[in-house]
Amino acid sequence: MLEELKIKVLNANLDLVKNKLVLFTWGNVSAIDRKIGLIIIKPSGVSYENMTAEDMVVVDLNGKVIEGKYRPSSDTPTHIELYKANSSIGGVVHTHSIFATGFAQACKPIRAYGTTHSDYFYGDIPCTRSLTENEMEEYEKNTGKVINETFKDKNVSEIPACLVANHGVFAWGKNAEEAVYHATVTEEVAKMAFITECLAPGIGKVPGYISDKHYMRKHGASAYYGQNNK
């Protein structure tokens, strides 16, 4: 099972490049096997060009390396905190995609201005508070904690992404593939939000009845978008 998951995590990491979400080594993807409590994640600072499934690193929920010839991503403690706090999350992505990171650096949420956003996120994509100087000691771990703090009154399944103030983007899903999908959509709606705010500064968000309709037709109990799986 771990070998299959390594391949999926490798492919998800490569999709970050294909979807133009990363440059150089500016991102990472992980996935968790909940049955055995192990996480597979991209190695730290290793180029995407020559990565193989065998390069993926296996760690436990304490961050201990169980298998792998490389050090795991420096963001591993952030991934771990998200997995520990949210049992529905099976894959996590971190990127510095340009437009979404622009919002993060401005310490602003990505507002729900239209139906494209509402198709995937049931509300704004929030931005965390800035970490304190004292929180720098365990920076990556506290990054995960501040995301969880931001979601204390939100549903990670309904809003599967978060901006970390001054930093970048974390997104998640039921598996690594879905996490990459959500990271990609986050970047696209960030572009749209940026353009909207440039064209119409101070404009209000999409009316709630419209956003509710678009989210629920894809994700609600009576969803009808797409084809029924048979």
ABEGO torsion letter per residue (X at the ends): XAAAAAAAAAAAAAAAAAAGABBEABEBBBBBBAAAGBBBBBBBGBBAAABBAAABBBBBAAGBBABEABBBBAAAAAAAAAAAABAABABBBBBABAAAAAAAAAGBBBBBABAAAAAABBEBBBBBBBBBAAAAABAAAAAAAAAAAAAAABBAAABABBBBBGBBBBBBBABAAAAAAAAAAAAAAAAAAAAAAAABBGBBBBBAAAAAAAAAAAABAABABEBBBX
